[in-house]
């Protein structure tokens, strides 16, 4: 599953960093579709699906407070350290 899925997760994270919630959710749909063929062969598939489900729920419920940290950083404003921050 490896590198290609890691790239998808990176793009999803980048969308969230830039406050693009709908785009991030779309990328999550793509990720869920991409991992489906591994259902039978990846032993931790159920845990992965559960983690993605929890992440989706969290994004949907907090979308109103997800800021565009990329823009805030360019404007010299404070950004929040943590999950989405790479700096």
C-alpha positions in Angstrom: 0.0 0.0 0.0 2.9 2.2 1.0 4.3 5.2 -0.8 1.3 6.0 -3.1 -1.1 6.1 -0.1 1.4 8.2 1.8 1.4 10.7 -1.0 -2.4 10.8 -0.9 -2.3 11.4 2.9 0.2 14.2 2.3 -2.0 15.9 -0.2 -5.0 15.5 2.2 -3.0 17.1 5.0 -1.9 19.9 2.7 -5.5 20.7 1.8 -6.4 20.9 5.5 -3.3 23.1 6.1 -4.8 25.5 3.5 -8.3 25.4 5.0 -9.7 23.5 2.0 -12.0 21.3 3.9 -14.2 20.1 1.0 -11.1 19.4 -1.1 -9.6 17.4 1.8 -12.8 15.4 2.2 -12.7 14.6 -1.5 -9.2 13.4 -1.2 -10.3 11.3 1.7 -12.9 9.7 -0.6 -10.1 9.0 -3.1 -7.9 7.4 -0.4 -10.8 5.2 0.9 -11.3 4.0 -2.7 -7.6 3.4 -3.3 -7.2 1.2 -0.2 -10.3 -0.9 -0.9 -8.3 -3.5 -3.0 -6.2 -4.2 0.1 -9.2 -5.2 2.2 -8.3 -9.0 2.1 -4.5 -8.7 2.2 -3.7 -5.9 4.7 -4.1 -7.3 8.2 -4.7 -3.9 9.8 -7.3 -2.8 7.2 -10.1 -2.6 9.8 -8.1 -0.3 12.0 -7.1 1.9 9.0 -10.8 2.2 8.0 -11.8 3.0 11.5 -9.0 5.7 11.8 -10.1 7.3 8.5 -13.7 7.3 9.7 -12.7 9.0 12.9 -10.7 11.6 11.0 -13.6 12.3 8.6 -15.9 12.8 11.6 -13.5 15.1 13.3 -13.0 17.2 10.1 -16.7 17.4 9.5 -17.5 18.5 13.1 -14.7 21.0 13.3 -14.8 22.4 9.7 -16.0 25.8 11.1 -12.7 26.3 13.0 -10.3 24.9 10.4 -8.3 27.9 9.3 -6.1 28.5 6.3 -2.7 28.3 8.1 -0.8 28.6 4.8 -2.4 32.1 4.2 -2.0 33.1 7.9 1.7 32.2 7.7 2.2 34.2 4.5 0.5 37.2 6.2 2.8 36.9 9.2 0.0 35.9 11.5 0.3 33.2 14.2 -0.4 29.7 13.1 -1.4 26.8 15.3 1.2 24.1 15.9 0.1 20.6 15.9 -1.5 18.0 13.6 -1.6 20.1 10.4 1.4 22.3 11.0 4.7 21.3 9.3 6.8 24.1 10.7 
